[in-house]
Amino acid sequence: MSDFRLRLVTTGKDRFMPLLLLGDEQREAVERYLYAGALYVGSVKGEDMAVCVICPDAKTSGTDTDAIEIKNIAIAPAYRRQGFGRRLLQWVETRYPNRVLTVGTGEAPSTMNFYRSCGFRYARRVPDFFTLNYDHPVIDDGILLKDMIYFTKDPAIRPITSSTMSRNQPHLDDATTGNKSARMRPHKNLLAIAISAFILIACQPQGYRPQNGDLLFIVAPDTAGSAFSNAITAATAQRDSLKFSHVAIVAVAADGTPYVVEASSRCGVARTGWDDFFAAAQPVNGQPGVVVMRVTDPCFPMNEAVARAESHIGQAYDWSFYPDNGQLYCSELVYESFRHADGSPLFTARPMNFRDADGHMPAFWTELFDRLGEPVPEGVPGTNPNDLAKESVLNEVWRFF
């Protein structure tokens, strides 16, 4: 983290659109504030991995108590859960020391808790913001977003001392002079180091050696999961069975480094780092809740299956759950990728069920498909992680818990 640098970007801002869309997934929305705002780009060892856009807060602009609004803040997936987001917010506070900070977000608990932990307090709610201003459902942490929640932080209550500022500041490359300011001393956080070491140890293969095409099934929490994962498991898991809410594909690079190809609600079809994937898994007995399964047929064309999965990278997540629509959900990516040499699928598509064990339709599905303006695809052929895990062509080879 000692190489974390920030720079002000004044021209060519669109080239950072992939990072900006991680923080605000509708391009038209980003373009409305990007060119009027101040764009700061963060990098580590020359790799751009963070963005932050600052604008005057329209609610207070022109008053004696002008505030600034953080319109967009995003960290690349490979750099998340390493403290960069918190340090970026701390840098904004020191860059604008006498201004009230405002930030808007959806009602994803993890995001709201993050801002609260950074000292922000609830300010106001804008009803139906995401419903009215976005042309597609916006889902974060498995929550279908509707209202915009604004948080503020007053400079009078910022608990930042000069020593804290010095220790946590990234380098700032001044866009005008090119000089470095706010030099950062090495930051030694023993707890963060211990947690990182634990994740690395827990997720190292050790007794499990990753192979191309292994499938990683994420165990669903019983009650504490998101509305999205709970709706999946309620509709597809059988009683008294291990429940899964997600499935992803293992790929192994030429140098032997494993990574993951998955279709996630957050990023669509994408590559995910090995440690990032396991860090996001729900813990079971203090370990990542991940089960590994492997195709039993040693002659199955596995390299072709992985290559086929990677050919889908960049496609959007399929919130409609309909086949052949140019989008893919997690188990659909597996179904489409794992095919025999003659092109026939390895796995079986079955009529989809969206109802829970008591026959009720979870509110998540009702609200989602109302927002999409489509009927719930009850009975349409499809797949899900729980049915895949029960296929006879798979064997369980490892549990990380």
VEXKE-896025 format. One line per field, with one value per residue (C-alpha): residue number from 1; chain; x, y, z. Coordinates in Angstrom, 1 decimal. Example, Ala and Ser with C-alpha at 12.3 -4.5 7.8 and 13.67 -1.06 7.14 Angstrom:
BEGIN
n <- c(1, 2)
chain <- c(A, A)
px <- c(12.3, 13.7)
py <- c(-4.5, -1.1)
pz <- c(7.8, 7.1)
END
This chain:
BEGIN
n <- c(1, 2, 3, 4, 5, 6, 7, 8, 9, 10, 11, 12, 13, 14, 15, 16, 17, 18, 19, 20, 21, 22, 23, 24, 25, 26, 27, 28, 29, 30, 31, 32, 33, 34, 35, 36, 37, 38, 39, 40, 41, 42, 43, 44, 45, 46, 47, 48, 49, 50, 51, 52, 53, 54, 55, 56, 57, 58, 59, 60, 61, 62, 63, 64, 65, 66, 67, 68, 69, 70, 71, 72, 73, 74, 75, 76, 77, 78, 79, 80, 81, 82, 83, 84, 85, 86, 87, 88, 89, 90, 91, 92, 93, 94, 95, 96, 97, 98, 99, 100, 101, 102, 103, 104, 105, 106, 107, 108, 109, 110, 111, 112, 113, 114, 115, 116, 117, 118, 119, 120, 121, 122, 123, 124, 125, 126, 127, 128, 129, 130, 131, 132, 133, 134, 135, 136, 137, 138, 139, 140, 141, 142, 143, 144, 145, 146, 147, 148, 149, 150, 151, 152, 153, 154, 155, 156, 157, 158, 159, 160, 161, 162, 163, 164, 165, 166, 167, 168, 169, 170, 171, 172, 173, 174, 175, 176, 177, 178, 179, 180, 181, 182, 183, 184, 185, 186, 187, 188, 189, 190, 191, 192, 193, 194, 195, 196, 197, 198, 199, 200, 201, 202, 203, 204, 205, 206, 207, 208, 209, 210, 211, 212, 213, 214, 215, 216, 217, 218, 219, 220, 221, 222, 223, 224, 225, 226, 227, 228, 229, 230, 231, 232, 233, 234, 235, 236, 237, 238, 239, 240, 241, 242, 243, 244, 245, 246, 247, 248, 249, 250, 251, 252, 253, 254, 255, 256, 257, 258, 259, 260, 261, 262, 263, 264, 265, 266, 267, 268, 269, 270, 271, 272, 273, 274, 275, 276, 277, 278, 279, 280, 281, 282, 283, 284, 285, 286, 287, 288, 289, 290, 291, 292, 293, 294, 295, 296, 297, 298, 299, 300, 301, 302, 303, 304, 305, 306, 307, 308, 309, 310, 311, 312, 313, 314, 315, 316, 317, 318, 319, 320, 321, 322, 323, 324, 325, 326, 327, 328, 329, 330, 331, 332, 333, 334, 335, 336, 337, 338, 339, 340, 341, 342, 343, 344, 345, 346, 347, 348, 349, 350, 351, 352, 353, 354, 355, 356, 357, 358, 359, 360, 361, 362, 363, 364, 365, 366, 367, 368, 369, 370, 371, 372, 373, 374, 375, 376, 377, 378, 379, 380, 381, 382, 383, 384, 385, 386, 387, 388, 389, 390, 391, 392, 393, 394, 395, 396, 397, 398, 399, 400, 401)
chain <- c(A, A, A, A, A, A, A, A, A, A, A, A, A, A, A, A, A, A, A, A, A, A, A, A, A, A, A, A, A, A, A, A, A, A, A, A, A, A, A, A, A, A, A, A, A, A, A, A, A, A, A, A, A, A, A, A, A, A, A, A, A, A, A, A, A, A, A, A, A, A, A, A, A, A, A, A, A, A, A, A, A, A, A, A, A, A, A, A, A, A, A, A, A, A, A, A, A, A, A, A, A, A, A, A, A, A, A, A, A, A, A, A, A, A, A, A, A, A, A, A, A, A, A, A, A, A, A, A, A, A, A, A, A, A, A, A, A, A, A, A, A, A, A, A, A, A, A, A, A, A, A, A, A, A, A, A, A, A, A, A, A, A, A, A, A, A, A, A, A, A, A, A, A, A, A, A, A, A, A, A, A, A, A, A, A, A, A, A, A, A, A, A, A, A, A, A, A, A, A, A, A, A, A, A, A, A, A, A, A, A, A, A, A, A, A, A, A, A, A, A, A, A, A, A, A, A, A, A, A, A, A, A, A, A, A, A, A, A, A, A, A, A, A, A, A, A, A, A, A, A, A, A, A, A, A, A, A, A, A, A, A, A, A, A, A, A, A, A, A, A, A, A, A, A, A, A, A, A, A, A, A, A, A, A, A, A, A, A, A, A, A, A, A, A, A, A, A, A, A, A, A, A, A, A, A, A, A, A, A, A, A, A, A, A, A, A, A, A, A, A, A, A, A, A, A, A, A, A, A, A, A, A, A, A, A, A, A, A, A, A, A, A, A, A, A, A, A, A, A, A, A, A, A, A, A, A, A, A, A, A, A, A, A, A, A, A, A, A, A, A, A, A, A, A, A, A, A, A, A, A, A, A, A, A, A, A, A, A, A, A, A, A, A, A, A, A, A, A, A, A, A)
px <- c(0.0, 3.0, 3.0, -0.6, -0.6, -3.4, -3.4, -5.9, -7.0, -8.4, -8.4, -9.3, -11.5, -13.5, -10.6, -11.3, -14.9, -14.4, -13.4, -16.1, -18.8, -17.8, -19.0, -22.0, -23.0, -25.0, -22.7, -25.2, -25.4, -21.6, -21.3, -23.7, -21.2, -17.8, -16.8, -18.0, -16.3, -12.8, -11.6, -8.8, -7.3, -5.4, -2.6, -0.4, 2.9, 1.7, -1.6, -4.7, -7.0, -9.2, -11.3, -13.0, -15.1, -15.8, -18.5, -20.1, -23.2, -26.2, -28.1, -25.6, -23.8, -23.5, -24.2, -21.9, -21.7, -20.8, -20.5, -18.9, -20.4, -18.4, -20.3, -18.3, -15.8, -14.6, -11.8, -10.8, -11.9, -8.3, -7.5, -10.6, -10.6, -7.1, -8.0, -7.7, -11.3, -11.0, -7.7, -9.2, -12.0, -9.4, -7.5, -10.7, -11.2, -7.7, -7.9, -11.1, -10.6, -13.4, -16.1, -19.1, -18.8, -21.8, -22.1, -25.1, -25.5, -28.1, -29.4, -26.7, -25.9, -22.2, -21.8, -23.8, -21.9, -18.6, -19.6, -20.8, -17.5, -15.8, -17.8, -20.6, -24.1, -27.5, -28.8, -31.8, -33.5, -34.5, -37.3, -37.2, -34.0, -32.7, -36.1, -36.6, -33.0, -31.6, -32.7, -32.1, -32.4, -29.5, -28.5, -25.7, -24.9, -28.0, -30.2, -32.5, -31.8, -34.7, -34.0, -30.8, -29.5, -27.4, -24.7, -22.8, -19.7, -19.1, -15.5, -16.2, -16.4, -13.7, -11.3, -8.2, -5.0, -1.8, -0.1, -3.1, -3.0, 0.7, 0.5, -2.5, -2.0, -1.3, 1.2, -0.4, 1.0, 0.2, -1.3, 0.1, 3.6, 4.3, 5.6, 4.7, 2.9, 1.6, 4.4, 3.3, 5.2, 5.0, 1.7, 2.0, -1.3, -0.8, -4.5, -4.7, -1.5, -2.8, -6.1, -4.3, -2.0, -5.0, -6.8, -3.6, -3.1, -6.7, -7.0, -3.8, -4.4, -2.4, -4.4, -6.4, -4.6, -6.7, -7.4, -8.8, -12.6, -13.1, -16.3, -16.4, -19.8, -20.3, -22.3, -25.3, -25.8, -28.9, -30.5, -27.9, -27.5, -28.6, -32.2, -30.8, -28.9, -31.7, -34.2, -32.0, -31.6, -35.3, -36.4, -33.7, -32.3, -33.9, -34.5, -31.7, -29.1, -26.1, -27.4, -25.4, -26.0, -23.3, -21.0, -17.8, -15.2, -11.5, -9.0, -5.2, -2.8, 0.3, 2.5, 0.2, -1.6, -5.3, -8.0, -11.8, -14.2, -17.7, -20.9, -21.7, -24.4, -21.8, -19.5, -21.2, -18.9, -15.4, -12.1, -11.7, -8.5, -8.2, -7.9, -10.6, -13.1, -12.4, -12.4, -16.0, -17.3, -19.5, -17.4, -18.3, -16.6, -14.2, -13.1, -14.3, -17.6, -16.6, -17.0, -15.0, -16.5, -14.9, -16.1, -15.7, -15.0, -11.2, -11.7, -14.1, -12.6, -12.0, -9.6, -12.1, -14.8, -12.6, -11.8, -15.5, -16.2, -13.5, -14.9, -18.0, -16.0, -17.6, -21.2, -23.7, -25.3, -28.6, -31.3, -34.0, -32.9, -34.0, -31.8, -30.1, -30.5, -26.8, -26.5, -25.5, -26.2, -23.7, -24.9, -25.9, -22.2, -21.3, -24.1, -23.1, -19.3, -19.3, -20.1, -19.0, -17.0, -20.2, -21.6, -24.1, -24.3, -22.8, -25.4, -29.1, -31.5, -34.7, -37.9, -37.0, -38.7, -38.7, -41.0, -39.9, -40.6, -44.0, -45.0, -44.7, -43.0, -40.2, -40.7, -37.3, -38.4, -41.7, -40.0, -37.2, -39.5, -41.9, -38.9, -37.9, -41.5, -41.3, -43.1, -41.2, -39.8, -41.4, -41.1, -38.6, -35.7, -32.6, -30.1, -29.1, -26.1, -28.0, -29.2, -25.7, -24.1, -26.4, -25.4, -24.0, -21.2, -19.6, -17.7, -16.9, -13.1, -12.6, -14.2, -12.4, -14.3)
py <- c(0.0, 2.3, 2.8, 4.1, 7.3, 9.7, 12.1, 14.7, 13.9, 16.9, 15.5, 12.1, 11.2, 8.6, 6.2, 5.5, 4.6, 0.8, 1.8, 4.5, 2.0, -0.1, 2.7, 3.8, 1.3, 3.5, 5.3, 8.1, 8.9, 9.0, 11.3, 13.8, 14.6, 13.4, 16.4, 19.0, 17.2, 16.7, 13.2, 11.6, 8.3, 6.1, 3.7, 1.1, 0.3, 2.1, 0.2, 2.4, 0.8, 3.5, 6.5, 9.2, 12.0, 15.2, 17.7, 20.6, 19.4, 20.9, 21.1, 23.6, 25.2, 28.9, 29.0, 29.8, 26.1, 24.7, 21.0, 18.7, 15.4, 12.3, 11.3, 8.2, 6.2, 2.7, 0.3, -2.4, -5.9, -7.1, -4.3, -4.5, -5.4, -3.9, -0.5, 1.5, 2.8, 4.0, 5.7, 7.3, 8.8, 10.0, 11.7, 13.5, 14.8, 16.2, 17.6, 19.5, 20.1, 22.6, 21.2, 19.0, 15.7, 14.2, 10.7, 8.9, 5.1, 2.4, 0.4, -2.3, -3.0, -3.5, -0.2, 1.7, 0.1, 1.1, 4.8, 4.6, 3.1, 6.0, 8.5, 9.4, 9.8, 9.4, 12.6, 12.0, 9.6, 10.2, 7.7, 5.7, 7.2, 4.1, 3.1, 6.4, 7.3, 3.9, 2.0, -1.4, -3.0, -2.0, -4.7, -4.4, -7.1, -9.0, -6.0, -4.6, -0.8, 1.7, 4.7, 6.8, 7.1, 10.2, 10.3, 13.4, 14.0, 17.4, 18.7, 19.6, 15.9, 14.4, 12.5, 13.1, 14.3, 15.4, 12.1, 10.1, 12.3, 11.7, 8.0, 7.3, 9.7, 8.3, 10.1, 12.9, 13.7, 17.3, 17.6, 21.1, 20.9, 17.2, 17.5, 14.9, 16.1, 14.4, 11.8, 8.7, 6.8, 3.0, 2.0, -1.2, -2.5, -5.7, -6.7, -6.2, -8.2, -11.0, -11.1, -11.1, -13.9, -15.9, -15.5, -16.5, -19.5, -20.6, -20.3, -21.9, -25.2, -27.3, -30.6, -29.4, -28.8, -26.6, -28.1, -26.4, -26.7, -27.5, -25.9, -23.8, -23.8, -21.1, -22.2, -20.0, -18.6, -19.9, -16.6, -13.8, -13.7, -11.1, -11.1, -12.3, -15.3, -16.1, -16.1, -18.5, -21.0, -20.8, -21.8, -24.3, -26.0, -29.1, -29.5, -31.1, -30.5, -28.2, -25.1, -23.2, -19.7, -19.4, -21.4, -20.5, -22.1, -22.6, -21.7, -22.3, -19.9, -21.2, -20.5, -22.6, -19.7, -20.4, -17.8, -17.9, -17.2, -16.4, -14.6, -12.4, -9.9, -7.2, -7.6, -9.8, -12.5, -11.7, -13.1, -12.9, -13.3, -16.5, -14.7, -12.2, -15.0, -16.8, -13.5, -12.9, -16.3, -16.7, -18.2, -21.7, -22.6, -19.7, -20.9, -20.0, -21.7, -23.2, -26.8, -28.0, -30.4, -32.0, -33.7, -37.4, -38.2, -37.9, -37.6, -34.6, -31.7, -29.5, -27.0, -26.2, -25.7, -23.2, -21.4, -21.2, -19.7, -17.1, -16.2, -14.9, -12.5, -9.0, -10.2, -8.8, -10.7, -12.2, -10.8, -12.1, -15.7, -16.5, -18.6, -17.3, -13.6, -12.6, -12.5, -15.2, -16.0, -18.1, -21.6, -20.6, -19.8, -23.3, -24.9, -23.1, -23.7, -27.4, -29.2, -32.5, -32.6, -32.8, -29.6, -31.2, -29.9, -31.9, -30.7, -30.8, -27.8, -28.3, -26.2, -23.4, -22.9, -19.5, -20.4, -21.3, -24.7, -23.6, -22.5, -18.8, -16.4, -14.4, -10.7, -10.3, -12.0, -10.2, -6.8, -7.6, -8.8, -6.0, -3.6, -5.5, -5.4, -9.2, -12.2, -14.4, -17.2, -20.0, -23.3, -22.0, -24.4, -23.3, -24.3, -23.3, -24.1, -26.6, -28.7, -28.6, -29.9, -32.9, -34.0, -37.5, -36.3, -34.4, -35.6, -33.5, -33.3, -30.7, -28.6, -25.5, -25.6)
pz <- c(0.0, 0.3, -3.5, -3.6, -5.6, -6.6, -9.5, -10.7, -14.3, -16.3, -19.9, -21.4, -18.5, -20.5, -20.6, -16.9, -17.6, -16.8, -13.3, -13.0, -14.0, -10.9, -8.8, -10.9, -13.5, -15.9, -18.3, -19.0, -15.2, -15.0, -17.9, -16.3, -13.5, -14.8, -16.9, -14.4, -11.4, -10.3, -11.2, -9.0, -10.2, -7.8, -8.9, -7.3, -9.1, -12.2, -12.4, -12.3, -9.7, -8.0, -9.0, -7.1, -8.6, -6.4, -7.3, -5.4, -3.5, -5.4, -2.1, -0.6, -3.5, -3.2, 0.6, 3.5, 4.2, 0.8, 0.8, -1.7, -2.9, -3.6, -6.8, -7.6, -5.6, -6.8, -6.2, -8.8, -7.5, -7.2, -4.7, -2.5, 1.2, 1.5, 3.0, -0.2, -0.1, 3.5, 2.8, -0.3, 1.9, 4.4, 1.6, 0.5, 4.0, 4.2, 0.6, 1.5, 5.3, 6.0, 3.8, 4.7, 2.8, 1.2, -0.4, -1.9, -2.0, -2.3, 0.6, 0.4, 4.1, 3.5, 1.7, 4.3, 7.1, 5.4, 5.3, 8.9, 10.0, 8.3, 10.4, 8.0, 9.3, 7.7, 6.2, 3.8, 1.5, -2.2, -2.9, -6.1, -7.3, -8.9, -10.3, -12.0, -13.1, -14.3, -17.3, -15.7, -12.2, -10.0, -7.6, -5.0, -2.5, -3.7, -2.8, -5.5, -5.1, -5.1, -2.9, -2.8, 0.8, 1.5, 4.2, 5.4, 7.5, 9.1, 9.4, 13.1, 14.0, 11.8, 14.1, 12.0, 13.6, 11.8, 12.6, 11.2, 8.0, 7.5, 8.1, 5.8, 3.0, -0.5, -2.6, -4.6, -8.0, -8.6, -12.1, -12.7, -11.3, -11.2, -7.6, -5.0, -1.9, 1.2, 1.4, 3.1, 5.7, 5.8, 7.5, 9.7, 10.7, 12.5, 12.4, 8.6, 8.1, 10.2, 8.3, 5.0, 6.1, 7.3, 3.9, 2.0, 4.2, 4.1, 0.4, -0.6, -2.4, 0.1, 0.1, -2.9, -6.3, -8.6, -12.0, -15.1, -15.1, -11.4, -10.1, -7.0, -5.2, -2.6, 0.5, 1.1, 4.6, 6.4, 7.3, 7.0, 3.3, 0.8, -0.5, -3.8, -2.4, 0.0, -2.9, -4.9, -2.1, -1.1, -4.6, -5.5, -2.4, -0.9, 2.8, 4.8, 2.1, 1.8, 0.1, -2.6, -3.9, -6.5, -8.8, -10.6, -12.8, -11.9, -14.6, -14.3, -16.0, -17.8, -14.8, -12.6, -10.9, -10.4, -10.9, -11.3, -14.2, -13.0, -13.9, -10.9, -10.3, -9.6, -12.7, -15.2, -16.7, -15.5, -14.2, -10.5, -8.5, -6.4, -3.1, -4.0, -4.7, -1.4, 0.6, -0.6, 0.3, 3.4, 6.2, 7.5, 10.8, 10.3, 6.8, 3.3, 2.6, -0.7, -2.0, -5.0, -7.5, -10.6, -13.7, -13.4, -17.1, -17.6, -21.3, -21.2, -23.2, -20.2, -21.7, -24.4, -21.7, -19.9, -23.1, -23.9, -20.5, -21.1, -24.5, -22.6, -20.5, -20.7, -21.1, -18.7, -15.9, -16.8, -14.5, -16.7, -16.4, -19.9, -22.3, -25.4, -24.6, -24.8, -21.0, -18.5, -14.8, -12.8, -13.5, -17.1, -17.7, -16.6, -18.6, -21.8, -21.4, -20.5, -23.7, -25.3, -28.4, -30.4, -28.9, -26.6, -23.0, -20.2, -17.7, -17.7, -18.1, -16.0, -15.7, -13.3, -10.0, -8.3, -5.4, -1.9, -0.3, 0.8, -2.7, -2.1, -4.5, -2.5, -2.6, -4.3, -7.4, -7.6, -7.2, -9.7, -12.5, -11.9, -12.4, -15.6, -16.9, -17.5, -16.1, -13.7, -15.9, -13.9, -15.8, -18.4, -18.9, -16.9, -14.2, -10.7, -8.4, -6.3, -9.2, -10.8, -7.5, -7.6, -11.2, -11.4, -13.7, -10.8, -7.7, -4.7, -4.3, -1.5, 1.1, 2.5, 5.7)
END
